[in-house]
């Protein structure tokens, strides 16, 4: 698969890694490779090795690397106007907001719906949390989220994130968030009351190992929140923008009938350019955050907005929703037949390969040496979130390589 394969970075990569250690804060550990260019679903490192990128920057590079439409949109916009303050607007910002309302609610956005543009998923969820506080006020101090949830790492978004290792070093966090067992409708019904401001849900929990909400859960959540006067907030940061074969993963749940109050987006929205969005739906959306109550310097800038418009236009022009559905289904079926794979979760091109042993980290290392970039999202599961332009032939090469990588991983663990 790779032009050359190495278990460790070569001389050029090792040099850059040493410089990285001396200058970049150690929040991620040593980089696995130093990447220098990409094309489509391929990337190359500083030592000339080629890799099939099956992680896509963690579901970010929707169109792959160096897609002509994205390059043209970004360079064209930057050549005209790169940044303005939010005392002004641009055609790209307004057009993107309009398009987001269309794709988030295919049946037509409710009257009063509005969009806030940010720079990332955590910022989108931070804004959504502030929005829910404005909705609830002192009479609704409680916010509900699920065990396994990941909504970001800024302080507000971190308060919605369940993993103790992420939370505990920064406590005390903003108060009022309660975590419910994943998929447990009885627990949700018991927790819901008129003092709840909002329920935050990921239609597919990515960091927890690609766990889709169980059938029927979202519809019941919508009914319970509506009856209690609470907001239903759907975090589509990882699962949205065509990742699962629909514009939004929640369009595929419970007949696509659920219309939430708020949807947060990022990652694939910009195709590699930093952008996030809060899509607030309904008659109160325009007034929940008023002038002076929230802001951003770079959010909605014309370059990022142009990139997002290019992503949306290319997904439509190239029929990528249908392509993702077809490619993902075939890939999933093939992966389920690999010895050592017990389950494949997810939809479209957001999948988790569940293994029969806790060897995911060693398997990912063996795959990297063989020319594949994947993510050991759990000790016993590998996450796949490749560019939406991944071909069936490219996907098949991974299926062919996986058995050998699992063998190497088992040997490493047993040694």
JOZI-V590672 format. One record per helix or strand. SS is the DSSP state (~ for helix, > for strand). FROM is the first residue (numbers start at 0). TO is the last residue. If there is no record, write none. Layout:
ss=SS from=FROM to=TO
ss=SS from=FROM to=TO
This chain:
ss=~ from=10 to=22
ss=> from=34 to=39
ss=> from=41 to=44
ss=> from=49 to=52
ss=~ from=55 to=58
ss=> from=64 to=64
ss=~ from=67 to=79
ss=~ from=90 to=103
ss=> from=113 to=117
ss=~ from=120 to=138
ss=> from=141 to=145
ss=~ from=154 to=158
ss=~ from=163 to=169
ss=> from=176 to=179
ss=~ from=184 to=190
ss=> from=195 to=200
ss=> from=203 to=204
ss=> from=210 to=211
ss=~ from=216 to=227
ss=> from=230 to=234
ss=~ from=248 to=251
ss=~ from=253 to=255
ss=> from=261 to=264
ss=~ from=266 to=268
ss=> from=275 to=279
ss=~ from=284 to=287
ss=~ from=301 to=316
ss=~ from=319 to=334
ss=> from=340 to=346
ss=> from=349 to=354
ss=~ from=359 to=369
ss=> from=371 to=372
ss=> from=374 to=377
ss=> from=380 to=383
ss=~ from=391 to=413
